[in-house]
Amino acid sequence: MDSDDSVTDPNPHHPDPSLDAEPATVEQMGSLTLGEAGDAAGAERPVGNGFLPADFYAAAGEIEVVEEGSPVSGDLAGPSSLGGPGACRERSGRGDALPSPSSSGYAGERGSSGGSSEIEEADDRETMLDDWSRGKRHPDEDDGSVSWRKRKKHFFILSNSGKPIYSRYGDEHKLAGFSATLQAIISFVENSGDRLKFIRAGKHQVVFLVKVPIYLVCISCTEEPYEALKRQLELIYGQMLLILTKSVNRCFEKNPKYDMTPLLRGTDAVFSSLIHAFSWFVFSNPKPKALVIWNPATFLNAYTCLPLSYSTRQAASAILQDVADSGVLFALLMCKNKVVSLVGTQKASLHPDDMLLLSNFIMSSESFRTSESFSPICLPRYNPMVFLYAYVHFLDVDTYLTLLTTSSDSFYHLKDCRIRIETVLVKSNVLSEVQRSMLDGGLRVEDLPLESSLRSRSLTTPELSSSQSGIGGPSGLWHFMYRSIYLDQYVSSEFSSPISSSSQQKRLFRAYQRLYASMHDNGTGPHKTQFRRDEDFVLLCWITQDFELYAAFDPLSDKALAIKTCNRVCQWVRDLENEIFLFGASPFSW
Amino acid sequence: MATTGNSSINAKLVLLGDMGAGKSSLVLRFVKGQFLEFQESTIGAAFFSQTLAVGDATVKFEIWDTAGQERYHSLAPMYYRGAAAAIIVYDISSSVGGTPLPCLHVPDA
């Protein structure tokens, strides 16, 4: 379970006299009220997740149903869906014959859960190691299964006639009754001209997103803020559009009871890897040790670049531009979820969400790695109605080139383009630089320059790390994320040793997520800065017209020092911007 | 279309059939000599090439391994246009009533 709900600052509005830590930024920093929460020892735990004012939910929800203390499993199971004796129908054989996490992955298909029959996702740590990308987990469950009801986070897609389309857990067809219940709840409210945003039931939050004729529902007890869950539903909807386009709506015009599940066949891995990116996901390859990578793009509305020297990225961009001029709509070179270079023709620009959904689709579909492929793909933010055609080719294990075009018969042209690009990338050493950067990782807080005189250091010149290595960066800095608003890009530091454990990283992710939501909350915000201390971290967020900075420090850090350190981080990022951001690829005018 | 050079022939070959029938397994066996017990679903269509010596001639196959999912059916003509040969694959153990080709919608052309 998460223990990250210990935020102790329900009322962060004391003016703080120590703001003059850095004179240069006092105006910005000073324009908002910083408050320091009580220290961890004296922390009182507010009801709810604590990050939001108590009246947040009342203010945000047009409709709020609160049923304190009633477990959701009993309350949400529809009339048609048991709840009675059926509740014990869990298959007892589920834990049998499970492969070890190190087995080949393929054997892990069919919902194995890493060996334990314990209801997993108590911290789905080991479980997804071998099956997060292998299709649906626990297809034998339904809403009568105890295990199904105990899942911490469900996602459903259904049609507005109540037909199930997708469920994260369990077989969609067995969940027909449950889907019908969700549909009944939604349409009951819609019929009165109102709109259901969410329901709270004890620890659970049920979030609804209506995209007629499609309904999306999340049932979660992860204590993530409503805005975060809603955004996740939006992304799931976008992922569905990427596969099918919005013209799928026409099927429902002809036949409201249309069964859409066959259209999504074979895409479970795509959705489950997206859902894992909402919190964190585990790569078991190539290193034997589990590596936790979370994807802040799911809530930051930005993408991130692989750090590369300016000239290397320029070389990649030049050859992509060359190709784009020959009738390619977008040429995108990525390494895992990081952009190496991106070029679009003329005024076309690629939205960060489309990049996130496209890279998730490509990375989670094993088929793309087997050979070059040519597939219809829709970019929902670019045009949700039409298919583009994507030529996808993996240049090495992690690096892939995607060429998007509007013409369905340009495969051979794109294949030629790819051969040209690949030749240039290999010759100019771009590919080897990419691989090196992948190994080296990104910014490390330990490398934060101590003095402004050291600013001009380059990322690519290895340096001695400070004497503080092993305990994070200077002034107790543990981690930061910097988002350039103008560029729609973010850069995130590597995890320093104090947050090397996956549970600590997950706590940090959730803390950032809530910090983001509270900073962008329409009811009380937007805010410019926030300083917050709890038993896990000191968190500092600073938003200006140009950037957003999120930083995590040792919980005992001094506030004035933390503010000073944030200024240094911003300066450092600006000094390195040519290496960590992509400039001038295309106009990002969103 | 099969084009004949001196003694080399280019031939476009397309595989069609419902999902799970075994199209990708056949192609992978033919092109790479591999067989995976659990073959992931193909997305869109995957392109392979394989060159074979047949007597004096060399045949270069350009192979389109199409995805069998329903959502891709309307795109099949895009892949089989101009093909010299098509292999229609079906699963003898699951085909109902001996209709091997429920997926194949012959286009107007």
Interface residues (C-beta under 8 A of the other chain):
Chain A: Y106 A107 E109 I243 L244 P262 L263 L264 R265 G266 T267 A269 F361 S365 E366 S367 F368 T370 S371 E372 S373 F374 S375 P376 I377 A390 S408 D409 F411 K415
Chain B: M19 S24 L28 L36 E37 F38 E40 S41 T42 I43 G44 A45 A46 F47 F48 D65 A67 Q69 E70 R71 Y72 L75 M78 R81
